[in-house]
Amino acid sequence: MKKVLMVAVLIFFAAVFPAFALDGNDILKKVDRNLNPETFEMYRKLINIEPDGSRKEFVLYTLKKGADRVVSLFISPASEKGRATLRVGENMWLYIPSVGKPIRITSLQSITGGIFNNSDIMRLDYSAEYNCEKIEERDGQYLLHLKARTRTVAYDRVKMWVHSEELLPAKLECYAASGMLIKTLHFKEIKDFDNGIVRPAVVETDSPLHKGYKSVMIFAGIKRKKLADEVFTINYLSRVGNLR
Protein backbone atom coordinates (compact mmCIF):
# COMPACT_ATOMS: atom_id res chain seq x y z
CA MET A 1 0.00 0.00 0.00
CA LYS A 2 2.85 2.38 0.84
CA LYS A 3 4.51 1.68 -2.51
CA VAL A 4 1.27 2.41 -4.39
CA LEU A 5 0.87 5.67 -2.47
CA MET A 6 4.47 6.68 -3.23
CA VAL A 7 4.00 6.04 -6.96
CA ALA A 8 0.80 8.11 -6.94
CA VAL A 9 2.60 11.00 -5.24
CA LEU A 10 5.45 10.90 -7.78
CA ILE A 11 3.00 10.90 -10.69
CA PHE A 12 1.19 13.89 -9.16
CA PHE A 13 4.40 15.90 -8.77
CA ALA A 14 5.53 15.01 -12.29
CA ALA A 15 2.24 16.30 -13.69
CA VAL A 16 2.16 19.51 -11.64
CA PHE A 17 5.88 20.32 -11.76
CA PRO A 18 7.31 19.45 -15.21
CA ALA A 19 10.89 20.06 -14.05
CA PHE A 20 10.56 16.94 -11.90
CA ALA A 21 9.48 14.93 -14.96
CA LEU A 22 12.43 16.06 -17.08
CA ASP A 23 16.05 16.17 -16.08
CA GLY A 24 18.41 18.64 -17.72
CA ASN A 25 19.63 16.24 -20.39
CA ASP A 26 16.05 15.35 -21.35
CA ILE A 27 15.30 19.06 -21.77
CA LEU A 28 18.48 19.54 -23.81
CA LYS A 29 17.50 16.74 -26.20
CA LYS A 30 14.04 18.25 -26.62
CA VAL A 31 15.63 21.65 -27.34
CA ASP A 32 17.73 20.02 -30.07
CA ARG A 33 14.67 18.49 -31.76
CA ASN A 34 12.62 21.66 -31.42
CA LEU A 35 15.41 23.67 -33.04
CA ASN A 36 15.80 21.26 -35.94
CA PRO A 37 14.30 18.02 -37.29
CA GLU A 38 16.63 15.06 -37.08
CA THR A 39 17.41 15.30 -40.81
CA PHE A 40 16.81 18.53 -42.74
CA GLU A 41 17.93 21.24 -45.16
CA MET A 42 17.95 25.00 -44.62
CA TYR A 43 19.31 28.31 -45.86
CA ARG A 44 21.11 30.83 -43.67
CA LYS A 45 22.37 34.35 -44.04
CA LEU A 46 25.38 35.25 -41.87
CA ILE A 47 26.04 38.94 -41.33
CA ASN A 48 29.19 40.32 -39.69
CA ILE A 49 28.79 43.89 -38.46
CA GLU A 50 31.82 46.01 -37.53
CA PRO A 51 31.90 48.96 -35.10
CA ASP A 52 31.74 51.47 -37.99
CA GLY A 53 28.55 49.83 -39.28
CA SER A 54 30.13 48.11 -42.28
CA ARG A 55 28.72 44.66 -43.04
CA LYS A 56 29.80 41.50 -44.78
CA GLU A 57 27.17 38.92 -45.70
CA PHE A 58 27.29 35.22 -46.56
CA VAL A 59 24.50 32.88 -47.70
CA LEU A 60 24.83 29.16 -46.97
CA TYR A 61 22.82 26.09 -47.93
CA THR A 62 23.04 23.55 -45.10
CA LEU A 63 22.14 19.89 -44.65
CA LYS A 64 22.19 18.00 -41.36
CA LYS A 65 21.60 14.37 -40.44
CA GLY A 66 21.42 12.93 -36.96
CA ALA A 67 23.18 14.48 -33.99
CA ASP A 68 26.66 14.95 -35.44
CA ARG A 69 26.78 15.33 -39.24
CA VAL A 70 26.41 18.65 -41.04
CA VAL A 71 27.51 19.97 -44.44
CA SER A 72 27.19 23.50 -45.83
CA LEU A 73 27.67 25.13 -49.23
CA PHE A 74 28.48 28.82 -49.78
CA ILE A 75 26.08 30.40 -52.28
CA SER A 76 27.31 33.98 -51.92
CA PRO A 77 29.28 36.22 -52.04
CA ALA A 78 30.82 35.39 -55.41
CA SER A 79 34.29 35.15 -53.87
CA GLU A 80 33.11 32.27 -51.64
CA LYS A 81 30.68 30.55 -54.01
CA GLY A 82 31.26 26.82 -54.30
CA ARG A 83 33.16 26.45 -51.06
CA ALA A 84 31.77 23.76 -48.78
CA THR A 85 32.28 22.62 -45.20
CA LEU A 86 31.76 19.26 -43.57
CA ARG A 87 31.56 18.33 -39.92
CA VAL A 88 31.38 14.77 -38.63
CA GLY A 89 31.58 14.74 -34.85
CA GLU A 90 34.54 16.94 -33.92
CA ASN A 91 36.20 16.56 -37.35
CA MET A 92 35.84 19.50 -39.75
CA TRP A 93 36.89 20.13 -43.34
CA LEU A 94 36.75 23.04 -45.80
CA TYR A 95 36.54 22.36 -49.54
CA ILE A 96 37.82 25.09 -51.87
CA PRO A 97 37.12 24.42 -55.59
CA SER A 98 40.39 25.98 -56.75
CA VAL A 99 42.35 23.72 -54.38
CA GLY A 100 40.37 20.65 -55.33
CA LYS A 101 40.62 18.77 -52.07
CA PRO A 102 39.30 19.32 -48.51
CA ILE A 103 41.56 20.79 -45.85
CA ARG A 104 41.22 20.34 -42.11
CA ILE A 105 39.86 23.22 -40.03
CA THR A 106 39.22 23.61 -36.30
CA SER A 107 36.17 24.52 -34.20
CA LEU A 108 37.62 27.80 -32.90
CA GLN A 109 38.50 29.16 -36.34
CA SER A 110 35.89 31.07 -38.35
CA ILE A 111 35.35 30.46 -42.05
CA THR A 112 33.36 33.71 -42.24
CA GLY A 113 35.71 35.82 -40.12
CA GLY A 114 33.09 37.04 -37.63
CA ILE A 115 32.24 36.25 -34.02
CA PHE A 116 30.56 32.99 -35.02
CA ASN A 117 33.26 30.34 -35.04
CA ASN A 118 33.17 27.10 -37.01
CA SER A 119 31.52 25.28 -34.11
CA ASP A 120 28.65 27.81 -34.18
CA ILE A 121 28.30 27.68 -37.96
CA MET A 122 28.52 23.88 -38.15
CA ARG A 123 26.45 23.34 -35.04
CA LEU A 124 25.87 19.77 -33.85
CA ASP A 125 23.09 18.83 -31.45
CA TYR A 126 23.89 20.45 -28.11
CA SER A 127 23.24 17.12 -26.39
CA ALA A 128 25.96 15.54 -28.53
CA GLU A 129 28.56 17.96 -27.14
CA TYR A 130 27.35 18.80 -23.64
CA ASN A 131 26.11 17.17 -20.47
CA CYS A 132 23.71 19.08 -18.20
CA GLU A 133 25.15 19.16 -14.69
CA LYS A 134 22.51 21.37 -13.09
CA ILE A 135 19.07 22.83 -13.84
CA GLU A 136 17.34 25.84 -12.29
CA GLU A 137 13.97 27.52 -12.81
CA ARG A 138 13.96 31.30 -13.28
CA ASP A 139 11.03 33.49 -14.35
CA GLY A 140 9.38 30.98 -16.66
CA GLN A 141 12.66 29.65 -18.00
CA TYR A 142 14.97 26.76 -17.28
CA LEU A 143 18.63 27.58 -16.81
CA LEU A 144 20.77 24.63 -17.89
CA HIS A 145 24.38 24.49 -16.73
CA LEU A 146 26.21 22.54 -19.45
CA LYS A 147 29.67 20.96 -19.35
CA ALA A 148 31.53 19.84 -22.47
CA ARG A 149 31.70 16.08 -22.84
CA THR A 150 35.25 16.26 -24.27
CA ARG A 151 38.13 18.74 -24.34
CA THR A 152 37.76 19.22 -28.09
CA VAL A 153 34.42 21.08 -27.75
CA ALA A 154 34.68 24.81 -28.51
CA TYR A 155 33.29 25.95 -25.15
CA ASP A 156 34.12 24.27 -21.86
CA ARG A 157 30.89 25.40 -20.20
CA VAL A 158 27.63 26.89 -21.43
CA LYS A 159 24.74 28.46 -19.57
CA MET A 160 21.55 27.96 -21.59
CA TRP A 161 18.33 29.79 -20.80
CA VAL A 162 15.35 27.82 -22.19
CA HIS A 163 11.71 28.94 -22.54
CA SER A 164 9.95 26.42 -20.28
CA GLU A 165 6.80 26.11 -22.41
CA GLU A 166 8.28 26.04 -25.92
CA LEU A 167 11.53 24.33 -24.87
CA LEU A 168 13.50 26.63 -27.16
CA PRO A 169 16.68 28.48 -26.22
CA ALA A 170 16.48 32.17 -25.32
CA LYS A 171 20.13 32.90 -24.56
CA LEU A 172 23.47 31.10 -24.30
CA GLU A 173 26.56 32.25 -22.45
CA CYS A 174 29.69 30.42 -23.61
CA TYR A 175 32.72 30.09 -21.31
CA ALA A 176 36.34 28.98 -21.60
CA ALA A 177 37.84 26.47 -19.17
CA SER A 178 39.31 29.42 -17.26
CA GLY A 179 35.80 30.70 -16.56
CA MET A 180 36.12 33.63 -18.95
CA LEU A 181 32.98 34.58 -20.89
CA ILE A 182 33.76 34.16 -24.60
CA LYS A 183 30.46 35.18 -26.17
CA THR A 184 26.71 35.43 -25.70
CA LEU A 185 24.17 34.15 -28.22
CA HIS A 186 20.65 35.63 -28.29
CA PHE A 187 17.84 33.61 -29.94
CA LYS A 188 15.09 35.85 -31.36
CA GLU A 189 11.94 35.97 -33.50
CA ILE A 190 10.31 32.57 -33.00
CA LYS A 191 8.77 31.65 -36.38
CA ASP A 192 6.60 28.88 -37.79
CA PHE A 193 8.53 27.29 -40.66
CA ASP A 194 5.62 24.87 -41.37
CA ASN A 195 5.63 21.08 -41.02
CA GLY A 196 5.72 21.43 -37.24
CA ILE A 197 9.00 23.38 -37.18
CA VAL A 198 8.66 26.37 -34.84
CA ARG A 199 11.93 27.92 -33.73
CA PRO A 200 13.91 31.18 -33.50
CA ALA A 201 14.59 32.61 -36.96
CA VAL A 202 17.46 34.84 -35.78
CA VAL A 203 20.54 34.28 -33.64
CA GLU A 204 22.71 37.25 -32.68
CA THR A 205 26.06 37.02 -30.95
CA ASP A 206 28.39 39.49 -29.27
CA SER A 207 31.59 39.06 -27.34
CA PRO A 208 33.44 40.97 -24.61
CA LEU A 209 36.59 40.02 -26.54
CA HIS A 210 35.38 41.89 -29.66
CA LYS A 211 33.68 45.02 -28.36
CA GLY A 212 31.55 46.83 -30.92
CA TYR A 213 31.38 43.84 -33.25
CA LYS A 214 28.28 41.70 -33.79
CA SER A 215 27.34 38.72 -35.93
CA VAL A 216 23.83 37.68 -36.93
CA MET A 217 22.52 34.41 -38.35
CA ILE A 218 19.11 34.42 -40.10
CA PHE A 219 17.39 31.10 -40.85
CA ALA A 220 15.06 30.36 -43.77
CA GLY A 221 13.60 27.43 -45.72
CA ILE A 222 14.01 24.81 -42.97
CA LYS A 223 12.52 21.57 -44.29
CA ARG A 224 12.72 17.90 -43.43
CA LYS A 225 14.73 16.06 -46.07
CA LYS A 226 15.86 12.47 -46.42
CA LEU A 227 19.59 12.32 -46.97
CA ALA A 228 21.97 9.49 -47.80
CA ASP A 229 25.01 8.93 -45.58
CA GLU A 230 27.18 9.53 -48.66
CA VAL A 231 26.30 13.25 -48.55
CA PHE A 232 28.33 13.60 -45.35
CA THR A 233 31.68 12.46 -46.73
CA ILE A 234 34.65 14.47 -47.98
CA ASN A 235 34.30 12.93 -51.44
CA TYR A 236 30.82 14.44 -51.80
CA LEU A 237 31.74 18.04 -50.95
CA SER A 238 32.12 19.10 -54.59
CA ARG A 239 28.57 17.87 -55.32
CA VAL A 240 26.57 19.33 -52.42
CA GLY A 241 25.07 21.95 -54.75
CA ASN A 242 23.31 19.18 -56.71
CA LEU A 243 20.94 18.67 -53.75
CA ARG A 244 19.43 22.17 -53.84
C-alpha positions as CSV (number, residue, x, y, z in Angstrom):
1,M,0.0,0.0,0.0
2,K,2.9,2.4,0.8
3,K,4.5,1.7,-2.5
4,V,1.3,2.4,-4.4
5,L,0.9,5.7,-2.5
6,M,4.5,6.7,-3.2
7,V,4.0,6.0,-7.0
8,A,0.8,8.1,-6.9
9,V,2.6,11.0,-5.2
10,L,5.4,10.9,-7.8
11,I,3.0,10.9,-10.7
12,F,1.2,13.9,-9.2
13,F,4.4,15.9,-8.8
14,A,5.5,15.0,-12.3
15,A,2.2,16.3,-13.7
16,V,2.2,19.5,-11.6
17,F,5.9,20.3,-11.8
18,P,7.3,19.5,-15.2
19,A,10.9,20.1,-14.1
20,F,10.6,16.9,-11.9
21,A,9.5,14.9,-15.0
22,L,12.4,16.1,-17.1
23,D,16.0,16.2,-16.1
24,G,18.4,18.6,-17.7
25,N,19.6,16.2,-20.4
26,D,16.1,15.3,-21.3
27,I,15.3,19.1,-21.8
28,L,18.5,19.5,-23.8
29,K,17.5,16.7,-26.2
30,K,14.0,18.3,-26.6
31,V,15.6,21.7,-27.3
32,D,17.7,20.0,-30.1
33,R,14.7,18.5,-31.8
34,N,12.6,21.7,-31.4
35,L,15.4,23.7,-33.0
36,N,15.8,21.3,-35.9
37,P,14.3,18.0,-37.3
38,E,16.6,15.1,-37.1
39,T,17.4,15.3,-40.8
40,F,16.8,18.5,-42.7
41,E,17.9,21.2,-45.2
42,M,18.0,25.0,-44.6
43,Y,19.3,28.3,-45.9
44,R,21.1,30.8,-43.7
45,K,22.4,34.3,-44.0
46,L,25.4,35.3,-41.9
47,I,26.0,38.9,-41.3
48,N,29.2,40.3,-39.7
49,I,28.8,43.9,-38.5
50,E,31.8,46.0,-37.5
51,P,31.9,49.0,-35.1
52,D,31.7,51.5,-38.0
53,G,28.6,49.8,-39.3
54,S,30.1,48.1,-42.3
55,R,28.7,44.7,-43.0
56,K,29.8,41.5,-44.8
57,E,27.2,38.9,-45.7
58,F,27.3,35.2,-46.6
59,V,24.5,32.9,-47.7
60,L,24.8,29.2,-47.0
61,Y,22.8,26.1,-47.9
62,T,23.0,23.6,-45.1
63,L,22.1,19.9,-44.6
64,K,22.2,18.0,-41.4
65,K,21.6,14.4,-40.4
66,G,21.4,12.9,-37.0
67,A,23.2,14.5,-34.0
68,D,26.7,14.9,-35.4
69,R,26.8,15.3,-39.2
70,V,26.4,18.6,-41.0
71,V,27.5,20.0,-44.4
72,S,27.2,23.5,-45.8
73,L,27.7,25.1,-49.2
74,F,28.5,28.8,-49.8
75,I,26.1,30.4,-52.3
76,S,27.3,34.0,-51.9
77,P,29.3,36.2,-52.0
78,A,30.8,35.4,-55.4
79,S,34.3,35.2,-53.9
80,E,33.1,32.3,-51.6
81,K,30.7,30.5,-54.0
82,G,31.3,26.8,-54.3
83,R,33.2,26.5,-51.1
84,A,31.8,23.8,-48.8
85,T,32.3,22.6,-45.2
86,L,31.8,19.3,-43.6
87,R,31.6,18.3,-39.9
88,V,31.4,14.8,-38.6
89,G,31.6,14.7,-34.9
90,E,34.5,16.9,-33.9
91,N,36.2,16.6,-37.3
92,M,35.8,19.5,-39.7
93,W,36.9,20.1,-43.3
94,L,36.7,23.0,-45.8
95,Y,36.5,22.4,-49.5
96,I,37.8,25.1,-51.9
97,P,37.1,24.4,-55.6
98,S,40.4,26.0,-56.8
99,V,42.4,23.7,-54.4
100,G,40.4,20.6,-55.3
101,K,40.6,18.8,-52.1
102,P,39.3,19.3,-48.5
103,I,41.6,20.8,-45.8
104,R,41.2,20.3,-42.1
105,I,39.9,23.2,-40.0
106,T,39.2,23.6,-36.3
107,S,36.2,24.5,-34.2
108,L,37.6,27.8,-32.9
109,Q,38.5,29.2,-36.3
110,S,35.9,31.1,-38.3
111,I,35.4,30.5,-42.1
112,T,33.4,33.7,-42.2
113,G,35.7,35.8,-40.1
114,G,33.1,37.0,-37.6
115,I,32.2,36.3,-34.0
116,F,30.6,33.0,-35.0
117,N,33.3,30.3,-35.0
118,N,33.2,27.1,-37.0
119,S,31.5,25.3,-34.1
120,D,28.6,27.8,-34.2
121,I,28.3,27.7,-38.0
122,M,28.5,23.9,-38.1
123,R,26.4,23.3,-35.0
124,L,25.9,19.8,-33.8
125,D,23.1,18.8,-31.4
126,Y,23.9,20.5,-28.1
127,S,23.2,17.1,-26.4
128,A,26.0,15.5,-28.5
129,E,28.6,18.0,-27.1
130,Y,27.4,18.8,-23.6
131,N,26.1,17.2,-20.5
132,C,23.7,19.1,-18.2
133,E,25.1,19.2,-14.7
134,K,22.5,21.4,-13.1
135,I,19.1,22.8,-13.8
136,E,17.3,25.8,-12.3
137,E,14.0,27.5,-12.8
138,R,14.0,31.3,-13.3
139,D,11.0,33.5,-14.3
140,G,9.4,31.0,-16.7
141,Q,12.7,29.7,-18.0
142,Y,15.0,26.8,-17.3
143,L,18.6,27.6,-16.8
144,L,20.8,24.6,-17.9
145,H,24.4,24.5,-16.7
146,L,26.2,22.5,-19.4
147,K,29.7,21.0,-19.3
148,A,31.5,19.8,-22.5
149,R,31.7,16.1,-22.8
150,T,35.3,16.3,-24.3
151,R,38.1,18.7,-24.3
152,T,37.8,19.2,-28.1
153,V,34.4,21.1,-27.7
154,A,34.7,24.8,-28.5
155,Y,33.3,26.0,-25.2
156,D,34.1,24.3,-21.9
157,R,30.9,25.4,-20.2
158,V,27.6,26.9,-21.4
159,K,24.7,28.5,-19.6
160,M,21.5,28.0,-21.6
161,W,18.3,29.8,-20.8
162,V,15.3,27.8,-22.2
163,H,11.7,28.9,-22.5
164,S,10.0,26.4,-20.3
165,E,6.8,26.1,-22.4
166,E,8.3,26.0,-25.9
167,L,11.5,24.3,-24.9
168,L,13.5,26.6,-27.2
169,P,16.7,28.5,-26.2
170,A,16.5,32.2,-25.3
171,K,20.1,32.9,-24.6
172,L,23.5,31.1,-24.3
173,E,26.6,32.2,-22.5
174,C,29.7,30.4,-23.6
175,Y,32.7,30.1,-21.3
176,A,36.3,29.0,-21.6
177,A,37.8,26.5,-19.2
178,S,39.3,29.4,-17.3
179,G,35.8,30.7,-16.6
180,M,36.1,33.6,-19.0
181,L,33.0,34.6,-20.9
182,I,33.8,34.2,-24.6
183,K,30.5,35.2,-26.2
184,T,26.7,35.4,-25.7
185,L,24.2,34.1,-28.2
186,H,20.7,35.6,-28.3
187,F,17.8,33.6,-29.9
188,K,15.1,35.8,-31.4
189,E,11.9,36.0,-33.5
190,I,10.3,32.6,-33.0
191,K,8.8,31.7,-36.4
192,D,6.6,28.9,-37.8
193,F,8.5,27.3,-40.7
194,D,5.6,24.9,-41.4
195,N,5.6,21.1,-41.0
196,G,5.7,21.4,-37.2
197,I,9.0,23.4,-37.2
198,V,8.7,26.4,-34.8
199,R,11.9,27.9,-33.7
200,P,13.9,31.2,-33.5
201,A,14.6,32.6,-37.0
202,V,17.5,34.8,-35.8
203,V,20.5,34.3,-33.6
204,E,22.7,37.3,-32.7
205,T,26.1,37.0,-30.9
206,D,28.4,39.5,-29.3
207,S,31.6,39.1,-27.3
208,P,33.4,41.0,-24.6
209,L,36.6,40.0,-26.5
210,H,35.4,41.9,-29.7
211,K,33.7,45.0,-28.4
212,G,31.6,46.8,-30.9
213,Y,31.4,43.8,-33.3
214,K,28.3,41.7,-33.8
215,S,27.3,38.7,-35.9
216,V,23.8,37.7,-36.9
217,M,22.5,34.4,-38.4
218,I,19.1,34.4,-40.1
219,F,17.4,31.1,-40.9
220,A,15.1,30.4,-43.8
221,G,13.6,27.4,-45.7
222,I,14.0,24.8,-43.0
223,K,12.5,21.6,-44.3
224,R,12.7,17.9,-43.4
225,K,14.7,16.1,-46.1
226,K,15.9,12.5,-46.4
227,L,19.6,12.3,-47.0
228,A,22.0,9.5,-47.8
229,D,25.0,8.9,-45.6
230,E,27.2,9.5,-48.7
231,V,26.3,13.2,-48.5
232,F,28.3,13.6,-45.3
233,T,31.7,12.5,-46.7
234,I,34.7,14.5,-48.0
235,N,34.3,12.9,-51.4
236,Y,30.8,14.4,-51.8
237,L,31.7,18.0,-51.0
238,S,32.1,19.1,-54.6
239,R,28.6,17.9,-55.3
240,V,26.6,19.3,-52.4
241,G,25.1,22.0,-54.7
242,N,23.3,19.2,-56.7
243,L,20.9,18.7,-53.7
244,R,19.4,22.2,-53.8
